[in-house]
């Protein structure tokens, strides 16, 4: 018996029998959802696993059972997961496509794990170990842009990563001859990765190629390995439109099938032992409890709070907002040994540029000079760098990513929704992601339709995502320190563009007091001192300044508002607003973005559902795209003059 037969084939037969057993369970109606088998492709992860060690991590996709089992995944936990049991590897939440243990993680979004794998690998490099990331993709993923962003970032940061392309010729039912153009090796070479090609039918070559790839990655050389293979089963549990003769040809070529003919005695033993073990594990699962309930997310909270007089630090009150944000970022970089700040154009001087820059709005200033091993420019790759940050955070790094304009967040929405939002929960355990995603929003700078929008509503009400909106009164340095001290999930921080140049708490007015709640992310409450409020204004972010500008004018019009301005807008502690409505039930919302499907809409719905007494007076917002014309911009974005005019019109 060749050495590699005993080394690899027994495990490969086990994986095949396990997946065939899953198909039988589906036929019996015992499994829910879907399953994507790797029958015909088992040897790639089995051979690869021989070169991996503790601390390495596999990043897999929808066809990941073989990857999981090859890297010593718990078979019983995987079977229980497929059966929807609480003893499953993801407690029955993840099912076939969403699995996790200390050395493995998978997600069914094509290419979605690739930048995360690159960021995770870079965090290993920061820690000074020689662990690697291995990320599996299929040939269908070659059409996904985030893959190329990931490859570019992997080379840029010299991440210790191996991309393994299992090229089985089909993306579900579509042959790659229909969709794959050009040369794969040239695509890879264009990004500067080492490229190697092998196939699943030559075990010796597969072994040497994968071994060399892992060895190179351990030396911080990103590698891409294309493995020609063929899946013998359908894409999922049925619906196979491929030519029967083609399937039969590859079935005859399959090494496990050939081994059955060449050494039936050994093959029968491997198969028998596998079936017996799988049957035993199945019986062990019979008394396990199915998952029946899921955590419900609340985005409107009614938490207890206390208020105290607001008094900014005297030293900080003399600083501009962008300087205070800078100091908050600097505090994190100084405090956290493993921390990272990346983004487009955030470095100061570089070896290629001798003049100061430090970010489009000068927030990052000299951080790249002070922390040259932690602060880096990136390519223009919003999805890629958001995912890269997620990966670094997953590996215990305090990751911070700047997106130059909030408008560009949409380019990375998949990484926020499908990865950052779900990773903390969908694997049946609490997964920490100490991750800050910060970006400026807002108009009034003449940047036009794609650089001026307030689009925060699209990122509200996502599980495990906190959204903060900075204002010019609450100290942003303290906010960033609070995020870092409590950060276990992704925090999106919205910074107001106009606010960058303002001094902290620069608005002074008589007859009003400023109070702040004792929450981690406080709510600012501004109320008249000697006059009973007759309305409540709910506002956040840059709109606070526009509101404060007209306070005295409102008083002249007999409008005495109590202003409620939260820092954290999702999840929102709505209790200060409800308490205000008890004595000032006329409610006015002021938002810079569109009000439809936005925070004000959800608050209104909540108040109605909870039978809170209030009168909705106005929702002041912007329902146009942002023009470059200064005159038109002033007329569409809520500003002090428009807000005053709207309020007193009634």
N, C-alpha and C positions, 0 to 999 in steps of 0.2 A: 504494500500500500504506500503510495507517495506520501511524503511527510505532510504536504499541504492538505491532503484529504482528511486526515485525522485532526489537523489543526483548524481547518475552516469548514469542511463539508458538514460535519455533525451539527454545528450551529446553524448553518444555512438550511439544512433539512428541518431543523426545529422551527425556524422562522416560517418556512413554507407550510409546515403542518399546522402551525398556530394560525396562520392566515386562512388556510383552507377550513379550519375549524370555525373561524369567524363567519365565513360564508355560509356554512351549514347552519349556524345559529340564526343568521338572517333569514334563511329559508324557513326556519321553524318559527320565525316571528319573535325570537328572544332578544334581538338587538334592535336598537332604535337609531334612526339617522342614517349614516352611511359609513362606508369603509373603503379605503383605497389600498389595495394590496400591492405588494412589491414582488409578487411571484415572478421569478425570472431575473430579478435584480438583487437577490439576497447577498451575493458574494462581495459586492462593493463595500457595504458597511462592515461586514464580517472581517474582511481583510484589513480595512482601514483601522478597525478597533485594535488590532495588534500593535499599532504604533502610537496609540493614545495612552494617556496616563491620568492619574487623579489630578484634578484642577483644570484639565482641558474641558472644552464644552462643545457639544454638538448642537447646531441650530438646524432644525429640520422643517419639513413642510407637511402637506396633507398626506403624503405617502410615507409616513414615518415609523411604522411599527418595526420594520426591520432595522432601522437606524437605532431605535430605542433598545431593542433586544440585543443587538450586536454589541452595544456599549454597556452590557451588564445591567440593563434595566430590569426592574422587578416584574417578572412575567405575571405573577398572580395579581399584582396591582394593575397591570395593563389590562388583563382580562376582566377584572372587576370594573375598571373604567368603561370598557366596552359594554358591559352589562348595566351601566348606570348606577353603580353601587357606591356607597359612601367610603368603602375601603379602596376605591379606585385611586390611581396615581394622582388624579385631579378631583377626587371625591365625586366623580360622576358629572362634573360640570363640563369638562373639556371634551369628553368623547374621544373619537378617533384622532382628531387633528390637533388637539391642544393638550400636550403632555409636558410634564416637567419633573425633573429631579436635579440633584446637585450637578450632574454633568450633561444635562439634556434639556432642550426646550424646543417646542414646535408651535407653529401657527399656520393656518391654512391659507393666508393671504400670500399669493405668489410674489416672491421677491421681498416681501415685507420684513423678513428677518435679516436680510443681507447687511443693511447699514448697522443694525443692532449688533450683529456678530462682529463687525469691524470695530465698533466702539468698545465692545466687551473685550476684544483682543487688545486694543490699545490700553485699556485699564490694566491688563496683565503686564504690559510693557512698563507702565508707570510704576507698578509695584515691584518691578525688578525680577519677576520670575520668568520662566521660559514656557509657560503654558500657551496653548494655541486655541483659536476658534476654528471649527470646521463647519461650514454652512453648505447644506445640500440644496441644489436647485434642479429643476428639470429643463429640458430644452424649450418648453413653452415660456419659461421665465425670461428667455433671451429677448422677448418683446417688451419687457418691463423696464421703464426708465430708471427706477430706483436702484436696480441692479448696477447700472453703470455709474450712478452717483456713488454707490457704495464702493465699487472697485476703485474709482478715482480717489476717494477718501482713504481707502486702505493703503494705497501707494503713497498718498500725500503724508500720512501719519506713520508709514512703515509698520502697519499693524501685523502682528503674527497671526495670519489667517490663511486657511485653505478653502477655496471655493471648489466644490465637487459638483460638476455637471453630469447628472445621469441622463444621457442622451438616448432616450428610448424611441425617438422619432415622432412621437405623438404628444400633442397638448390636448388631452381628453380625446376628442374624435378627429382633430385636425392634424394632418401630416405636416411636418415642418417644411416639406417642399413647397407648401402653399404660402408659408409665412416667413420662413427664415431665408434671409438674403445675405450674400457676401460670405466671408470666411470667418468662422468663429475664432480661430487662432489670431487673425489680424485684429479683430475687435479687442481681444484681450491684450495683445501686444501694444495696441494703441494707448492703453492706460498704463503700460509699464509693468504689468504683472508677468511673472514667469508662467509659461504655458506648457503643459504636457498632455499627451493624449495616450490613452490605453483602452482596453476593452475587457469585458467581463468574461470572455471565453479563453483568455490567456492568463491563468492565475499567476504564473511567475512574473509576467510583465506588469500585471495589476499590482502585485505585491511590491515590486521594486519601484514603480512609479509613485504609488501612494506613500511609501516609506520615504522616498527622496523629497516629496512635497512637504510632508510633516517636518522633516529635518530642516528644510529650508525655512519654513515658517517659524520654527523655534528660534531662528536667527534674525527674525523681523523682516523676512522677505515674503510678501504676499504671493501666493501661488494659486493658479487656476488649473484644475485637472478635468479634462473631458473624458468621460467613461462611456464608450459605446455599449449599449445594452438593449434589452427588449423586454417589455412586460408581457407576460403570457396571458394574464387575466385582463378583463375589461378595465376601463378607467376606474369605475367604482364597482358596485356589485352587479351591474348588468349593462345593457345597452352598448354592445360592442359592434361597431360598423366596419371593422377592418376586414381585409380579404382573408378568407379562411386558409387558403394555401400559404399565405405569408405567415400566419400564426403557426401553422403546422411546421413550416420550415424552421422557424426559430425554436419551436418546442423540441424538434429533433436535435438542434444545435446546443440546446441548454445543457450545461455541464452536469447538473444534478440528474436530469433525465438520462443522459449518457452513462452516468455512473451507475444508475439503477440497472442498466443493461450489462455493463461491464463487470460489476461486482455486486450482484443482487443480494448476496448474503449480508455484506456489510451495510448496504443501503437499507435492506429490510430491518436490520438491527437499529440503525439510526432512526428510521421512521417509527418503528414499534416503540422505542424508548421515548420518542417525542410525543406520540399519541398517548402513551400511558401517563406521562408527566402532565400533559395538558388536561387529560380527563381528571386526574387527581386535583389539579388546581381548580377546575370547573366545579367539582364536588365541594371543594373548600369554600367556594363562593356562595353556595346555595343558601346558607343561613345569614349571609351578610345583608344589611339593610340597604334598600334603594334610596337614592337621594330624592327627597320629596319637597324640600323647601329651599328657597334661595334668599339671600340677603336682599332686602328692599332698600333702595337708595332714597334718601330724603334730601331734596335740594332747597327746601324752605324749612329752616329750623326755628324753634322758639326756645332758645337757650336763656337761662337766667343771666343777668348781668348787673353790674353796678356802674355808676358814673362818677367821674371825678373831674375837677377843673382841668382844662387843657392848658399846659404851660410848656412850650418847647424849650429845649436846651438852648441857653443863650448863645453858645458857640455855634451850634448848628443853625440857629435862626439867621446868622450872618452869611449862610452858604446858599448858593443856588441849588436847585433841585438836582440838576445833572451831577453836580459835585457830591451831593449826599448819596445818590445812587452809586456813584463811583466808589465812595467810601464803604458802602454796604457790600459791594462786590469784593472790594479789597479785603474787608474783614473776613469774608468767607475763604478767600484764597490764602490768607495768612493763617487762619485757624485750622483748616482742614488739610491734612497732609496729602490726601488723595483728592484733589479738586481740579477742575478743568473748566475753562471758559473759551468757547469757540464761536465764531461767527464771521460774516463777511465784512472785511475792512475794519476789523476792530483793533488791529495792532497799531502801535505808534510808528516809530521809525523801523525800517527793516534794512537788510543788506542791499536791497534794491532801491530803496527810497530813503532819502536823507532828511526829509522834512516831516514834521509832526503831523499825525492824523488822529488815531485813537477813536475811530467810530464816526459814522455819519453825523451823529449829534454830540460827539466829543464826550461820551459817557465813560468809555473805557480808558481814555487818556493814556497814561503811561503804564498801564497794568502789564502790558507785554514786556516792558523794560524791567519792571520790578519782579515779574514772575515769568521768565522766558521759557520755563519748562511746563507752564500751565495755561498760557494764553496764546491763541493761534488764529491767524486768518484761515478761512476755508474757501474752497471753490463756491460758486453760486450753485447751491445744491440744497434747497430748503428741506425737501423730504429726507435727503441723505443726512444732513447734519442734525436734524431733529432725531432721526433714528440712531445716529452715532451717539448722541447724548443719552438716549434711552439705554443703549448697550453699556456705556460707561457707568451709568447709574446702577444698572442691574448688577454690575461687578463691584459695587460698593464705593464708586467714585462720586463725589459731590459735583455733579455735572451741571453746567450752565451754558445755555445756547442763546445767542442773540439773533433774532430775525430782524433785518434792517428796517423793514416797514411791516406793520401789522397786516397790511393787505396780502403780503406774501405767505402768511400762515396757511392760506388755503392750499398752497402747493404741498404742504406737509400734513394735510388733514388726516390722511390715511394713517400716518404714523401716530398721530395723537389719538384717533378714535380706536383703531384696531390693535394698537400695541400699548401705548402708554396708559390708556384708559382700562384695558382689560388684563394686562399682565399682572397687576397687583391682586387680582381676584380669581381669574378663570382657571387657575391651576389648583384650586382647592386649598390654598394656603395664603397667608399674608406675605406678599412679596414686596420688599421695600424698593422704592425708586426715588432716591434723593435727587430730584431733578427740577431745575428751574428753566422755564422757557420764557424769555422776556422779549418784549417788542414795543416800539412806539406806535401809537394810533392817533388819529385826529387830523383835522384839516386846518384851515386858516393860514396855510403857508404857500398856497398857490400851486401845489404839486399835481392837482388834477385827479381824474377818475380812478386811477389805479394805485395812488400813493397817499390817499387822504381819508380812507374809509374807517369808520368804527364798525368792525365786523364781529365784535365779541359775542354777539348773540349766537353765532354758529358754534361757539366753543363752550357755551354754558350748558349745564344739565347733562354732562357726560360723566359716567361713573368714574370715581377715583381721580377726577381732575378738579383742582381748585383754581379759581380765577380771581385775581386781585386787580383792582384798578387804583393806581396811585393818584393822590391829589396833592395840592401844594400846601396843605396844612399839616397833615399827619407825616411825620418824619420818615422818608423812604429808607434811610439807613437803618432805622429801627425795624422797619418792615422786613428788609432783606435778612437781617439778623434773626428775626423771629421765624422766617421761612426756614432758614438753615437749621435752627434749633429744633424745629418740629417737622422737618421735611421727610416724609415717607412715601409720598406720591407726587405726581407731577403738579407743579404750580405754574400756571401761566400768569405772567405779570404784565399788565398793560400800563405803559408809561405815556403820559400825554406829551405830544411834541411841543406844544406851546409852553407847557409847564416847565420844560427843561431849563429855560433861561430865567425863570422867576426865582425869587428868594423865598425861603420857607416862611409860611405864615405871614405874608406881607400885607394882607388886607386888614385894615384897622377900622373899626366902626363903633359908634356909641350905642348904648341901649341894648346890646346883645351880649350874651355870655356863650363861651365855647366850652363844651364838655366832651369827654371821651369815655367810651365804655372800657371795661377792664378785660376785654377779650384779647386773645393772641393777636388777632388782626382787628383793631378797634373800629368802632363806628363813631364818627364825629357827629355831635349834636349841637346845633347852634340855635339858640332860642332867645326871644326878647326877655328882658329882665323884669320890667314893671308893667308889662302889658300881656294880657292873656292871648296866646296865639289863636288866630282864627283860620289857619290853614296849615297843612303839612306839605313841604316840598321834599320829594325823594329825588336825590341826585347822586351821581358818582363820577369819579375821574375828573377830566378837564372841565366838565360842566359845572363843577362847584365854583370855580373862579367866576364864570359868567353870571352865576346866581349871586355871589357875594357882591359883585359890582353894583347890583341894583337894589341892595337891601334898603338903603336910605330912601330911595325913590319909592319903593313899595310902601314904606311907612307913611310917606306923604299921601299915598293913595288909600290909606286905611287898610292895607294888607300887611298882616303881622305873621309872617311864617315861622314855623319851627322847621329847621332844615335837618334832614336825616341823610347822612352821607357815609355809607359803609365802605370799608377798604376791601373786604372780601365780598364779592358779589355772587359767588357760587362756590359751595353752598352758602346761602344767605341766612344770617340770623335776622329774622323778620320781627323779632320781639320789640326792638326800639321803635320801629315804624308803627306797630300795633298800639304800643303805649302812647305814642303821639296822637294817634287817631282818636283816643279816648277823650281828648280835650280839644283837638283841632281836626275835625273829621273831614274837612274838605281837602282832597288829596290832589296834588299836582306832581306829575312825573316830568323830569327833564332828562332826555337822552340825546347824545350826539348822533347816534345811528338811527336806523329805522325802528319804529315801535312795534312792528308786526312780528309776532313770534319772538319778541324780545323779553328782557327782564321785566319791564313794566307790565307786559301782558300776563306773564306767569304770576307776578305778585297779585295782580287784580283777580285772576282766577282763584288763587289761594284764599284771598280775603273773602271772596264770595262763597267758596266752599266751606269756609270756617264760620260763616255768618258774622263776620266782623262788620260792625257798623261804620260806614264811611260813604262819602259822596265823591265820586270821581269827577273832578272839575276839568282837568286837562291832562293830556299826554303830549308834551312838546317834544318834537323829534325832527329828523330830516328824512324826507321821503324822495329825495332826488339823488342821482349820482353827483359826485363832487366836480364842479367845473374848475378850470384853471382861471377863468376870469375872476378878478378880485371882487368886482361889484356883484357878480352873480353868486360867488362863494359866500359873501357876507349875507346875501339874501336867502340862502338855503340852509346853512348850518346854524343851529340855535346859538345865538350870541346874546349878550346882555340886552341890547336894544330890542331884538325880536322877542326875547323872553318877557321883558317888561311890557311890551306892546300887547303880547298875547294874554298875559295875566290880567292886565287892567281892562282889556276889551270887554270882559264880562263883569 
